[in-house]
Amino acid sequence: MKRLMSIISLMLVIATIVSGCGAAATPTPTATSTPTPTSTPTATPTSTPTVTATSTPAATATATATASSAQNVTLTMFGAGTLAKPWNAVIAAFQKQNPNVTAQPQYGGSVTMVKQVTELGKIADVVGVADYTVIPKYMFGQGGTKQYTDWYVGFVSNAITLVYTDKSKYASEINNSNWYQVVSRPGVQVGRSDPNTDPSGYQFIQMLELSAKYYNQPNLVNDVLANSPQSNTRPTETDLIAALESGQIDYLAIYQSDAIQNGFKYLDLPSDVNLSDPAKATLYATVSVTTTNGLVKGNPIIYAVTIPNNATNPNEAEQFVAFLLGPDGQSIMKSMGFGVLSPALANDITKVPASLKSLVTQWPSS
């Protein structure tokens, strides 16, 4: 009996212990499910950024791509036909330093290119011409017309000449002294650009007028032009290069730079007649040519560049012009047969963009 009572007592003790353990475990989930105010802010900042950063990689990548694409720029450029080769080389060098910039150049007669902006309403970021006077005449808002710019920079010079090949008639006879006699002979075909659309067209005639005085040959202009009928003219002189190479024409009035670029033979004419020397502006001004756009007096052949005031990408346009006027751009232009103007000449240095002022000087008064 005593043994039985001992067993019963032991079982009661065990039951009491088990019951006590169960009561201790119960408060634990209660404390966890009722967080204190201090635990809430600790949990929130830790979990929020972790989830956000790992759950939206696509959005982050999209934002990065958008920012990158926004930096890509396409520059629209209108340039004289004789700028095609040198500007394409300058553009290629510029893009190596500015890979986000793409250029879309168009080339043609300088007057035609400028009128793309002033008459046809096309937007250009950069405009380059073979005669600096074209810019103020058509883009400065003269005569109450809309103004597209009020500044330009002359950056290279050139010379007008006649080029020829071994196929040209009398190629073995022509020289710097008898050229006007040779190209006036019967059967000789002379090509030139249209003076109504392209500077070299009227500069060639101006060169002939200066030559008539220089060589004391009153009939020189008419004699040479008799071998250059309308059928031998094109909107820009570079359009006739193939005709010269094929022998369709014998001589082509063109710039010395083009002669060098294409490996043509050319006449090295005196600076008194070839319009190459800025110091002889007064002499050149003694001749003029009448075109459908009015009277054009002789001037030194200086190429000029400007940025229209409605350019889509003026900042990148300034970067390109700065590169063009800088040592790399000028080195390329020189290698292409142009005379380098360093520093470049500004018509009004106060109106030139601030980023370009250090690269230019005021155009000297004539």
Residue frames relative to the residue before (quaternion, step in Angstrom):
aa qw qx qy qz dx dy dz
M 1.0000 0.0000 0.0000 0.0000 0.00 0.00 0.00
K 0.6470 0.5138 -0.3030 0.4750 3.52 0.95 -0.91
R 0.6387 0.5348 -0.3279 0.4456 3.54 1.02 -0.77
L 0.6378 0.5340 -0.3124 0.4588 3.54 1.04 -0.86
M 0.6583 0.5091 -0.3040 0.4637 3.57 0.96 -0.89
S 0.6250 0.5400 -0.3387 0.4507 3.58 1.03 -0.68
I 0.6474 0.5235 -0.3130 0.4571 3.55 1.00 -0.88
I 0.6542 0.5170 -0.3081 0.4579 3.56 0.96 -0.95
S 0.6462 0.5237 -0.3178 0.4552 3.60 0.94 -0.83
L 0.6468 0.5301 -0.3133 0.4499 3.58 1.01 -0.86
M 0.6505 0.5190 -0.3084 0.4610 3.56 1.03 -0.85
L 0.6358 0.5255 -0.3301 0.4590 3.59 1.01 -0.73
V 0.6320 0.5331 -0.3258 0.4584 3.59 1.01 -0.78
I 0.6552 0.5139 -0.3013 0.4646 3.60 0.96 -0.95
A 0.6474 0.5222 -0.3163 0.4562 3.57 0.96 -0.91
T 0.6457 0.5255 -0.3206 0.4518 3.57 1.00 -0.83
I 0.6471 0.5257 -0.3119 0.4556 3.58 0.99 -0.87
V 0.6561 0.5158 -0.3001 0.4620 3.60 0.93 -0.98
S 0.6515 0.5153 -0.3115 0.4615 3.57 0.95 -0.88
G 0.6447 0.5243 -0.3193 0.4556 3.59 1.00 -0.75
C 0.6403 0.5160 -0.3290 0.4642 3.59 0.98 -0.74
G 0.6468 0.5205 -0.3240 0.4536 3.60 0.93 -0.80
A 0.6535 0.5142 -0.3246 0.4508 3.61 0.93 -0.74
A 0.6472 0.5223 -0.3163 0.4563 3.63 1.07 -0.70
A 0.6698 0.5125 -0.3061 0.4416 3.62 1.02 -0.72
T 0.5955 0.6240 -0.3598 0.3557 3.57 1.04 -0.63
P 0.6801 0.4951 -0.3323 0.4266 3.71 0.77 -0.76
T 0.5444 0.6559 -0.4107 0.3235 3.63 1.05 -0.54
P 0.7112 0.4049 -0.2916 0.4953 3.69 0.70 -0.89
T 0.5935 0.5736 -0.3774 0.4199 3.58 1.10 -0.60
A 0.6626 0.4983 -0.3039 0.4694 3.60 0.96 -0.85
T 0.6649 0.5104 -0.3013 0.4546 3.60 1.01 -0.81
S 0.7187 0.4520 -0.2598 0.4601 3.58 0.92 -0.87
T 0.7162 0.3405 -0.2489 0.5560 3.60 1.23 -0.11
P 0.0955 -0.8459 0.5220 0.0544 3.62 0.41 1.23
T 0.4843 -0.6468 0.5101 0.2947 3.48 -1.16 0.66
P 0.6598 -0.5252 0.3528 0.4056 3.65 -1.16 0.44
T 0.6556 0.5310 -0.3283 0.4248 3.59 1.03 -0.63
S 0.6516 0.5253 -0.3322 0.4349 3.59 1.12 -0.47
T 0.5781 0.6310 -0.3750 0.3563 3.62 1.09 -0.54
P 0.7164 0.4264 -0.2965 0.4659 3.68 0.68 -0.90
T 0.5966 0.5677 -0.3726 0.4277 3.58 1.12 -0.55
A 0.6934 0.4731 -0.2804 0.4656 3.56 0.91 -0.89
T 0.6574 0.5657 -0.3208 0.3806 3.59 0.91 -0.88
P 0.7272 0.4145 -0.2867 0.4660 3.69 0.64 -0.92
T 0.6187 0.5524 -0.3569 0.4297 3.59 1.07 -0.59
S 0.7452 0.4203 -0.2346 0.4614 3.56 0.86 -0.93
T 0.6359 0.5889 -0.3433 0.3620 3.64 0.95 -0.78
P 0.7195 0.4235 -0.2934 0.4657 3.65 0.66 -0.93
T 0.6030 0.5706 -0.3661 0.4203 3.56 1.06 -0.68
V 0.6852 0.4756 -0.2807 0.4749 3.55 0.88 -0.94
T 0.6598 0.5230 -0.3159 0.4375 3.60 0.90 -0.90
A 0.6853 0.5041 -0.2921 0.4369 3.59 0.81 -0.97
T 0.7497 0.4064 -0.2301 0.4689 3.57 0.92 -0.84
S 0.7150 0.4812 -0.2705 0.4289 3.60 1.12 -0.48
T 0.7677 0.3444 -0.1985 0.5027 3.69 1.23 -0.19
P 0.1483 0.8082 -0.5602 0.1048 3.65 0.80 0.85
A 0.6095 0.5662 -0.3630 0.4198 3.63 1.00 -0.68
A 0.6566 0.5096 -0.3135 0.4593 3.57 0.96 -0.85
T 0.6441 0.5229 -0.3218 0.4563 3.57 1.00 -0.82
A 0.6617 0.5070 -0.3033 0.4616 3.58 0.95 -0.90
T 0.6377 0.5335 -0.3262 0.4498 3.58 1.01 -0.80
A 0.6535 0.5162 -0.3111 0.4579 3.56 0.95 -0.87
T 0.6459 0.5191 -0.3178 0.4609 3.56 1.03 -0.84
A 0.6633 0.5079 -0.3050 0.4572 3.56 0.93 -0.90
T 0.6427 0.5275 -0.3244 0.4510 3.57 1.00 -0.81
A 0.6545 0.5094 -0.3127 0.4629 3.56 0.97 -0.86
S 0.6543 0.5178 -0.3142 0.4528 3.55 1.02 -0.82
S 0.6880 0.4858 -0.2935 0.4522 3.58 0.89 -0.94
A 0.5968 0.5780 -0.3620 0.4228 3.58 1.13 -0.59
Q 0.6534 0.5231 -0.3088 0.4518 3.58 1.16 -0.49
N 0.5697 0.5942 -0.3879 0.4146 3.61 1.19 -0.30
V 0.0586 -0.8154 0.5745 -0.0404 3.56 -0.80 1.07
T 0.1725 -0.7572 0.6210 0.1058 3.55 -1.12 0.76
L 0.2062 -0.7854 0.5769 0.0888 3.55 -0.66 1.16
T 0.2191 -0.7500 0.6115 0.1245 3.56 -0.89 0.97
M 0.0361 -0.8213 0.5683 -0.0352 3.57 -0.68 1.13
F 0.1341 -0.7528 0.6395 0.0796 3.55 -1.04 0.86
G 0.0648 0.8330 -0.5424 0.0881 3.57 -0.66 1.10
A 0.6269 -0.5170 0.4279 0.3958 3.53 -1.28 0.41
G 0.6282 -0.5724 0.3698 0.3754 3.57 -1.09 0.67
T 0.6842 0.4861 -0.2901 0.4599 3.59 1.04 -0.74
L 0.5944 0.5457 -0.3750 0.4563 3.59 1.26 0.06
A 0.4197 0.7525 -0.4479 0.2387 3.59 1.24 -0.26
K 0.7360 0.4172 -0.2514 0.4701 3.61 0.62 -1.07
P 0.7151 0.4383 -0.2976 0.4561 3.64 0.69 -0.91
W 0.6719 0.4843 -0.3244 0.4569 3.61 0.90 -0.77
N 0.6105 0.5352 -0.3647 0.4559 3.60 1.01 -0.64
A 0.6477 0.4984 -0.3108 0.4853 3.57 1.07 -0.73
V 0.6419 0.5076 -0.3208 0.4768 3.60 1.00 -0.79
I 0.6399 0.5329 -0.3212 0.4510 3.57 0.96 -0.87
A 0.6491 0.5204 -0.3209 0.4527 3.59 0.92 -0.89
A 0.6728 0.4782 -0.2979 0.4795 3.60 0.94 -0.85
F 0.6366 0.5322 -0.3215 0.4563 3.59 1.02 -0.80
Q 0.6801 0.5042 -0.2960 0.4423 3.58 0.93 -0.86
K 0.5718 0.5754 -0.3885 0.4371 3.58 1.14 -0.46
Q 0.7117 0.4132 -0.2402 0.5148 3.57 1.10 -0.71
N 0.7700 0.2198 -0.1137 0.5881 3.57 1.25 -0.45
P 0.0859 -0.8647 0.4929 0.0427 3.60 0.52 1.17
N 0.6184 0.5539 -0.3534 0.4312 3.60 1.18 -0.31
V 0.6622 0.4966 -0.2983 0.4752 3.60 1.29 -0.21
T 0.1119 -0.7640 0.6341 0.0398 3.52 -0.92 1.02
A 0.2178 -0.7898 0.5620 0.1142 3.58 -0.94 0.84
Q 0.1030 -0.7610 0.6378 0.0586 3.54 -1.11 0.78
P 0.0276 -0.8378 0.5451 -0.0116 3.60 0.12 1.26
Q 0.1029 -0.7426 0.6573 0.0766 3.53 -1.25 0.61
Y 0.1258 -0.8194 0.5585 0.0307 3.57 -0.90 0.94
G 0.2273 0.7497 -0.5995 0.1639 3.53 -1.16 0.68
G 0.7521 -0.3062 0.2660 0.5194 3.56 -1.22 -0.38
S 0.5808 -0.6313 0.3812 0.3445 3.58 -0.90 0.91
V 0.6632 0.4948 -0.3126 0.4665 3.58 0.89 -0.90
T 0.6431 0.5240 -0.3161 0.4603 3.56 0.98 -0.84
M 0.6664 0.5075 -0.3053 0.4529 3.59 0.91 -0.86
V 0.6601 0.4956 -0.3125 0.4702 3.57 0.95 -0.83
K 0.6664 0.5037 -0.3058 0.4568 3.58 0.99 -0.77
Q 0.4897 0.6216 -0.4399 0.4247 3.59 1.24 -0.22
V 0.6998 0.4431 -0.2452 0.5038 3.54 1.10 -0.78
T 0.7786 0.4134 -0.2039 0.4257 3.55 0.67 -1.14
E 0.7859 0.3058 -0.1648 0.5116 3.60 1.07 -0.63
L 0.7543 0.3720 -0.2128 0.4973 3.58 1.01 -0.73
G 0.4586 -0.7383 0.4075 0.2803 3.57 1.29 -0.01
K 0.3952 0.7114 -0.4957 0.3033 3.59 1.13 0.45
I 0.3968 -0.7183 0.5273 0.2203 3.55 -1.11 0.75
A 0.0069 -0.7849 0.6193 -0.0196 3.56 -0.88 0.98
D 0.3811 -0.7117 0.5445 0.2274 3.54 -1.12 0.71
V 0.7874 0.0784 -0.0206 0.6111 3.58 1.14 -0.70
V 0.0687 -0.7774 0.6245 0.0314 3.57 -1.03 0.83
G 0.0247 -0.7987 0.6010 -0.0165 3.58 -0.87 1.01
V 0.0754 -0.8217 0.5649 -0.0057 3.59 -0.82 0.99
A 0.5092 -0.6646 0.4690 0.2812 3.55 -1.26 0.52
D 0.7376 0.2328 -0.1762 0.6088 3.57 1.31 -0.02
Y 0.4212 -0.7556 0.4410 0.2392 3.56 -0.40 1.22
T 0.6194 0.5750 -0.3530 0.4013 3.61 1.09 -0.59
V 0.5262 0.6396 -0.4114 0.3804 3.60 1.22 -0.34
I 0.6460 0.5495 -0.3289 0.4154 3.60 0.99 -0.80
P 0.7162 0.4098 -0.2949 0.4818 3.65 0.68 -0.86
K 0.6185 0.5746 -0.3507 0.4053 3.60 1.02 -0.73
Y 0.8196 0.2664 -0.1129 0.4945 3.57 0.88 -0.95
M 0.7754 0.3921 -0.1862 0.4586 3.61 1.10 -0.55
F 0.6169 0.5877 -0.3430 0.3954 3.60 1.23 -0.26
G 0.5300 -0.6578 0.4041 0.3508 3.58 1.23 0.05
Q 0.2590 0.7865 -0.5214 0.2063 3.57 1.09 0.65
G 0.8279 0.2283 -0.1722 0.4825 3.55 -1.14 0.66
G 0.6811 -0.5146 0.2871 0.4346 3.55 1.14 0.58
T 0.4769 0.6568 -0.4544 0.3670 3.58 1.24 0.16
K 0.6566 -0.5177 0.3710 0.4040 3.57 -1.26 0.32
Q 0.3467 -0.7369 0.5446 0.2005 3.56 -0.98 0.87
Y 0.1614 -0.8045 0.5678 0.0658 3.55 -0.90 0.98
T 0.7770 -0.0528 0.0052 0.6273 3.58 1.27 -0.25
D 0.2038 -0.7736 0.5801 0.1532 3.57 -1.25 0.24
W 0.7305 0.3323 -0.2406 0.5459 3.57 1.21 0.40
Y 0.0282 0.7614 -0.6472 -0.0234 3.52 -1.32 0.34
V 0.2537 -0.7564 0.5897 0.1254 3.53 -1.27 0.47
G 0.2793 -0.7376 0.5910 0.1692 3.57 -0.80 1.00
F 0.0907 -0.8661 0.4916 0.0031 3.59 -0.53 1.13
V 0.7897 0.0463 -0.0638 0.6085 3.62 1.21 -0.34
S 0.2968 -0.7251 0.5885 0.1997 3.55 -1.30 0.37
N 0.1302 -0.7829 0.6047 0.0666 3.55 -1.30 0.28
A 0.2874 -0.7322 0.5850 0.1977 3.56 -1.31 0.01
I 0.3648 -0.7052 0.5582 0.2410 3.58 -1.05 0.73
T 0.0637 0.8022 -0.5869 0.0895 3.56 -0.96 0.86
L 0.4024 -0.6432 0.5672 0.3205 3.54 -1.33 -0.24
V 0.1533 -0.7834 0.5974 0.0771 3.56 -0.89 0.96
Y 0.0255 -0.7965 0.6040 -0.0123 3.54 -1.22 0.51
T 0.3135 -0.7257 0.5779 0.2029 3.57 -1.32 0.14
D 0.7034 -0.4344 0.3355 0.4516 3.57 -1.29 -0.05
K 0.6176 0.5520 -0.3387 0.4462 3.59 1.24 -0.43
S 0.5428 0.6552 -0.3928 0.3488 3.58 1.17 -0.45
K 0.5403 -0.6100 0.4667 0.3437 3.57 -1.06 0.74
Y 0.8535 0.0853 -0.1138 0.5013 3.55 -1.01 0.97
A 0.2198 0.8069 -0.5180 0.1796 3.59 1.16 0.60
S 0.6883 0.4831 -0.2875 0.4585 3.58 1.06 -0.69
E 0.6950 0.4819 -0.2694 0.4606 3.59 1.24 -0.28
I 0.6316 0.5869 -0.3442 0.3717 3.57 1.00 -0.76
N 0.0657 0.7784 -0.6228 0.0434 3.56 -1.11 0.73
N 0.7332 -0.4532 0.2855 0.4190 3.58 -1.30 0.02
S 0.6789 0.4869 -0.2914 0.4659 3.58 1.24 -0.25
N 0.7993 0.3087 -0.1487 0.4937 3.61 0.95 -0.83
W 0.3293 0.8101 -0.4557 0.1663 3.57 1.27 -0.04
Y 0.6775 0.5037 -0.3075 0.4391 3.60 0.88 -0.89
Q 0.6243 0.5143 -0.3345 0.4836 3.59 1.20 -0.50
V 0.6578 0.5262 -0.3028 0.4457 3.57 0.99 -0.89
V 0.7339 0.4253 -0.2575 0.4628 3.60 0.75 -0.98
S 0.6283 0.5199 -0.3401 0.4683 3.61 1.28 -0.10
R 0.4831 0.6852 -0.4335 0.3304 3.58 1.24 -0.15
P 0.6094 -0.5681 0.4044 0.3773 3.59 -1.14 0.62
G 0.7932 0.3234 -0.2419 0.4558 3.55 -1.04 0.81
V 0.5731 0.5746 -0.3916 0.4337 3.60 1.21 -0.25
Q 0.2031 -0.7791 0.5861 0.0909 3.56 -0.99 0.92
V 0.0963 -0.8000 0.5922 0.0076 3.58 -0.73 1.17
G 0.1999 -0.7868 0.5759 0.0963 3.58 -0.84 0.99
R 0.0494 0.7856 -0.6145 0.0535 3.56 -1.18 0.62
S 0.5109 -0.6272 0.4796 0.3400 3.55 -1.26 0.25
D 0.6235 -0.5531 0.4101 0.3704 3.54 -1.29 0.41
P 0.3943 -0.7427 0.4843 0.2414 3.63 -0.60 1.05
N 0.6188 0.5550 -0.3476 0.4338 3.60 1.21 -0.30
T 0.7786 0.3220 -0.1638 0.5131 3.58 1.20 -0.41
D 0.8087 0.2367 -0.0767 0.5330 3.56 1.13 -0.58
P 0.5433 -0.6573 0.4149 0.3174 3.62 -0.84 0.92
S 0.6610 0.5134 -0.3484 0.4220 3.60 0.84 -0.82
G 0.5669 0.5965 -0.3829 0.4197 3.60 1.19 -0.44
Y 0.7438 0.3463 -0.2341 0.5215 3.59 0.85 -0.86
Q 0.5953 0.5576 -0.3764 0.4394 3.61 1.13 -0.44
F 0.5976 0.5488 -0.3609 0.4599 3.58 1.10 -0.58
I 0.6702 0.4797 -0.2989 0.4810 3.58 0.92 -0.86
Q 0.6205 0.5255 -0.3358 0.4754 3.58 1.06 -0.71
M 0.6288 0.5263 -0.3290 0.4685 3.55 1.04 -0.77
L 0.6424 0.5126 -0.3225 0.4696 3.60 1.01 -0.79
E 0.6523 0.5136 -0.3199 0.4565 3.59 0.97 -0.80
L 0.6494 0.4939 -0.3115 0.4871 3.58 1.02 -0.79
S 0.6424 0.5288 -0.3181 0.4545 3.57 1.06 -0.77
A 0.6009 0.5647 -0.3598 0.4366 3.58 1.05 -0.72
K 0.6738 0.4633 -0.2826 0.5016 3.58 1.07 -0.76
Y 0.6685 0.5316 -0.3018 0.4235 3.55 0.90 -0.98
Y 0.7706 0.3221 -0.1703 0.5229 3.59 0.92 -0.94
N 0.3816 -0.7406 0.4666 0.2969 3.59 1.32 -0.01
Q 0.4487 0.6505 -0.4646 0.3996 3.54 0.85 1.09
P 0.2653 -0.8315 0.4659 0.1454 3.61 0.13 1.27
N 0.7376 0.4166 -0.2264 0.4807 3.60 1.07 -0.71
L 0.3456 0.7914 -0.4632 0.1991 3.57 1.28 -0.01
V 0.6680 0.5160 -0.3228 0.4283 3.61 0.79 -0.95
N 0.7089 0.4561 -0.2720 0.4641 3.58 0.74 -1.01
D 0.6422 0.5391 -0.3320 0.4322 3.59 0.98 -0.79
V 0.6877 0.4661 -0.2858 0.4776 3.60 0.94 -0.86
L 0.6905 0.4869 -0.2899 0.4496 3.59 0.87 -0.93
A 0.5340 0.6154 -0.4117 0.4081 3.60 1.19 -0.34
N 0.7113 0.4017 -0.2403 0.5244 3.58 1.19 -0.55
S 0.6854 0.4113 -0.2859 0.5285 3.58 1.27 0.30
P 0.0185 -0.8415 0.5395 -0.0212 3.59 0.50 1.20
Q 0.7286 -0.4289 0.3053 0.4380 3.56 -1.31 0.18
S 0.6194 0.5648 -0.3415 0.4251 3.59 1.08 -0.69
N 0.6860 0.4592 -0.2769 0.4917 3.59 1.25 -0.35
T 0.5991 0.5498 -0.3705 0.4489 3.60 1.23 0.24
R 0.0927 -0.7680 0.6321 0.0457 3.52 -1.26 0.60
P 0.6891 -0.4830 0.3248 0.4317 3.63 -1.19 0.31
T 0.7810 0.0058 -0.0174 0.6242 3.58 1.13 -0.64
E 0.6124 -0.6198 0.3548 0.3390 3.55 -1.01 0.82
T 0.6096 0.5716 -0.3599 0.4149 3.60 1.07 -0.63
D 0.5599 0.6017 -0.3871 0.4178 3.60 1.23 -0.34
L 0.6962 0.4750 -0.2622 0.4700 3.59 1.25 -0.37
I 0.3938 0.7383 -0.4735 0.2750 3.58 1.25 0.03
A 0.6527 0.5107 -0.3194 0.4595 3.60 0.94 -0.84
A 0.6371 0.5276 -0.3268 0.4570 3.59 1.03 -0.76
L 0.6365 0.5108 -0.3225 0.4794 3.57 1.07 -0.73
E 0.6798 0.5006 -0.2949 0.4476 3.58 0.85 -0.94
S 0.7035 0.4574 -0.2679 0.4733 3.59 1.05 -0.71
G 0.5203 -0.6510 0.4069 0.3742 3.59 1.23 -0.27
Q 0.3949 0.7212 -0.4787 0.3078 3.60 1.26 0.18
I 0.7457 0.1162 -0.1011 0.6482 3.56 1.19 -0.63
D 0.4597 -0.7085 0.4754 0.2464 3.56 -1.20 0.56
Y 0.7976 0.0788 -0.0039 0.5980 3.55 1.02 -0.84
L 0.1444 -0.7931 0.5896 0.0498 3.53 -1.09 0.74
A 0.3371 -0.7155 0.5781 0.2006 3.56 -0.87 1.01
I 0.2152 0.7721 -0.5494 0.2358 3.53 -0.49 1.22
Y 0.6131 -0.5566 0.4041 0.3886 3.57 -1.25 0.10
Q 0.6172 -0.5635 0.4114 0.3638 3.52 -1.20 0.60
S 0.5921 0.5777 -0.3649 0.4272 3.58 1.06 -0.66
D 0.6620 0.4984 -0.3096 0.4664 3.59 0.98 -0.81
A 0.5980 0.5570 -0.3571 0.4524 3.57 1.09 -0.69
I 0.6812 0.4846 -0.2792 0.4724 3.56 0.94 -0.94
Q 0.6660 0.5202 -0.3052 0.4389 3.59 0.89 -0.91
N 0.7764 0.3552 -0.1715 0.4916 3.57 0.99 -0.86
G 0.4776 -0.7066 0.4185 0.3121 3.57 1.28 0.04
F 0.3723 0.7310 -0.4912 0.2928 3.58 1.12 0.61
K 0.4838 -0.5767 0.5516 0.3594 3.51 -1.30 0.30
Y 0.0150 0.8166 -0.5761 0.0332 3.57 -1.02 0.71
L 0.5119 -0.6300 0.4958 0.3087 3.53 -1.32 0.41
D 0.2587 -0.7424 0.5994 0.1508 3.56 -0.93 0.93
L 0.0904 -0.8594 0.5031 0.0117 3.53 0.32 1.31
P 0.6153 -0.5515 0.4023 0.3943 3.61 -1.16 0.47
S 0.5682 -0.6129 0.4286 0.3433 3.58 -1.10 0.66
D 0.5504 0.6094 -0.3959 0.4111 3.60 1.22 -0.32
V 0.7840 0.3065 -0.1626 0.5147 3.59 1.16 -0.45
N 0.7041 0.5186 -0.2867 0.3912 3.64 1.04 -0.61
L 0.4592 -0.7352 0.4108 0.2826 3.61 1.29 0.25
S 0.4568 0.7359 -0.4067 0.2905 3.59 1.19 0.43
D 0.7290 0.4638 -0.2304 0.4476 3.59 1.13 -0.58
P 0.3897 -0.7393 0.4986 0.2301 3.62 -0.49 1.16
A 0.6261 0.5601 -0.3395 0.4231 3.60 1.12 -0.58
K 0.7037 0.4386 -0.2605 0.4945 3.58 1.25 -0.33
A 0.2008 0.8223 -0.5074 0.1612 3.57 1.15 0.60
T 0.6374 0.5401 -0.3316 0.4382 3.57 0.98 -0.80
L 0.6422 0.5132 -0.3144 0.4747 3.58 1.02 -0.83
Y 0.6749 0.5060 -0.2990 0.4462 3.57 0.86 -0.97
A 0.6436 0.5552 -0.3174 0.4204 3.58 1.07 -0.73
T 0.5533 0.6226 -0.3960 0.3865 3.61 1.23 -0.12
V 0.7165 0.3579 -0.2452 0.5463 3.60 1.27 -0.16
S 0.0297 -0.7956 0.6051 0.0020 3.54 -1.21 0.49
V 0.2261 -0.7537 0.6047 0.1227 3.54 -1.31 0.43
T 0.3200 -0.7355 0.5658 0.1914 3.56 -1.00 0.84
T 0.0295 -0.7889 0.6134 -0.0246 3.56 -0.80 1.08
T 0.6697 -0.4742 0.3660 0.4390 3.56 -1.26 0.04
N 0.6703 0.4718 -0.2900 0.4940 3.57 1.28 -0.29
G 0.7055 -0.4248 0.2588 0.5049 3.56 1.29 0.14
L 0.6805 -0.4721 0.3730 0.4181 3.53 -1.35 -0.13
V 0.1068 -0.7921 0.6002 0.0307 3.57 -0.87 1.00
K 0.2085 -0.7915 0.5630 0.1141 3.57 -0.50 1.15
G 0.6214 -0.5758 0.3917 0.3590 3.54 -1.25 0.49
N 0.0212 0.7742 -0.6312 0.0412 3.54 -1.10 0.83
P 0.6058 -0.5092 0.4315 0.4331 3.60 -1.19 0.29
I 0.4466 -0.6789 0.5070 0.2874 3.58 -1.03 0.72
I 0.1614 0.7664 -0.5954 0.1791 3.52 -0.24 1.34
Y 0.3213 -0.7443 0.5593 0.1733 3.55 -0.74 1.09
A 0.1069 -0.8108 0.5749 0.0269 3.54 -0.97 0.86
V 0.1764 -0.7691 0.6084 0.0844 3.54 -1.26 0.55
T 0.0264 0.7819 -0.6227 0.0120 3.55 -1.17 0.62
I 0.3296 -0.6931 0.5986 0.2294 3.54 -1.38 0.15
P 0.3877 -0.7311 0.5006 0.2540 3.64 -0.49 1.08
N 0.5368 -0.6602 0.4208 0.3145 3.57 -1.06 0.72
N 0.6837 0.4169 -0.3054 0.5152 3.61 1.26 -0.03
A 0.2477 0.7913 -0.5182 0.2095 3.58 1.20 0.49
T 0.4924 -0.6716 0.4737 0.2865 3.56 -1.05 0.80
N 0.8057 0.1654 -0.0484 0.5667 3.56 1.00 -0.85
P 0.0574 -0.8583 0.5088 0.0341 3.62 0.55 1.10
N 0.6336 0.5413 -0.3514 0.4267 3.62 0.98 -0.72
E 0.6949 0.4464 -0.2732 0.4931 3.57 0.88 -0.93
A 0.5903 0.5570 -0.3642 0.4568 3.59 1.14 -0.59
E 0.6402 0.5099 -0.3190 0.4779 3.58 1.01 -0.79
Q 0.6260 0.5329 -0.3379 0.4583 3.58 1.01 -0.76
F 0.6579 0.4988 -0.3178 0.4662 3.60 0.96 -0.82
V 0.6643 0.4983 -0.3117 0.4619 3.58 0.87 -0.92
A 0.6229 0.5308 -0.3380 0.4647 3.59 1.03 -0.76
F 0.6462 0.5020 -0.3156 0.4805 3.59 1.01 -0.78
L 0.6402 0.5367 -0.3128 0.4518 3.58 1.01 -0.86
L 0.7250 0.4272 -0.2367 0.4856 3.58 0.97 -0.86
G 0.6068 0.5888 -0.3398 0.4119 3.56 1.23 -0.41
P 0.7627 -0.4134 0.2488 0.4307 3.59 -1.28 0.10
D 0.6577 0.5076 -0.3266 0.4507 3.60 0.96 -0.77
G 0.6822 0.4835 -0.2898 0.4658 3.56 0.88 -0.92
Q 0.6785 0.4917 -0.2947 0.4594 3.56 0.91 -0.88
S 0.6055 0.5518 -0.3520 0.4527 3.58 1.09 -0.65
I 0.6483 0.5042 -0.3139 0.4764 3.58 1.00 -0.82
M 0.6603 0.5078 -0.3151 0.4549 3.58 0.89 -0.89
K 0.6438 0.5223 -0.3183 0.4598 3.59 0.99 -0.81
S 0.6603 0.5113 -0.3091 0.4549 3.58 0.97 -0.84
M 0.6769 0.4771 -0.2751 0.4883 3.57 1.25 -0.44
G 0.6640 -0.5637 0.2910 0.3958 3.59 1.23 0.33
F 0.5275 0.6214 -0.4191 0.3999 3.59 1.22 0.24
G 0.4378 -0.6363 0.5535 0.3115 3.52 -1.29 0.39
V 0.3487 -0.7640 0.5098 0.1865 3.58 -0.80 1.01
L 0.1770 -0.7514 0.6278 0.0993 3.56 -1.01 0.89
S 0.1746 0.7957 -0.5540 0.1715 3.55 -0.26 1.26
P 0.4304 -0.3146 -0.8170 0.2197 1.46 -1.08 2.25
A 0.6227 -0.5302 0.4200 0.3933 3.52 -1.30 0.34
L 0.4390 -0.7132 0.4971 0.2268 3.56 -1.24 0.55
A 0.1699 -0.7930 0.5811 0.0681 3.58 -0.73 1.10
N 0.4870 -0.6665 0.4772 0.3016 3.56 -0.91 0.87
D 0.7695 -0.0428 0.0454 0.6356 3.57 1.13 -0.74
I 0.3002 -0.8118 0.4727 0.1657 3.54 -0.08 1.30
T 0.6017 0.5759 -0.3638 0.4170 3.60 1.15 -0.48
K 0.7168 0.4388 -0.2485 0.4815 3.60 1.19 -0.46
V 0.4977 0.6411 -0.4263 0.3993 3.56 1.29 -0.10
P 0.5774 -0.5923 0.4183 0.3752 3.63 -0.96 0.76
A 0.6209 -0.5981 0.3663 0.3502 3.56 -1.01 0.87
S 0.6598 0.5350 -0.3143 0.4238 3.59 1.00 -0.81
L 0.7178 0.4405 -0.2429 0.4813 3.61 1.22 -0.35
K 0.4706 0.7299 -0.4207 0.2622 3.59 1.20 -0.37
S 0.6653 0.5196 -0.3146 0.4340 3.59 0.99 -0.76
L 0.6819 0.4943 -0.2746 0.4640 3.59 1.26 -0.35
V 0.7389 0.3843 -0.2107 0.5118 3.59 1.25 -0.13
T 0.1783 -0.7309 0.6403 0.1547 3.50 -1.40 0.17
Q 0.6306 -0.5507 0.3777 0.3956 3.56 -1.19 0.41
W 0.5128 -0.6367 0.4856 0.3096 3.56 -1.02 0.89
P 0.4346 -0.7164 0.4705 0.2765 3.61 -0.73 0.97
S 0.4962 -0.6418 0.4892 0.3202 3.57 -1.08 0.67
S 0.3655 -0.7360 0.5283 0.2136 3.55 -1.00 0.85
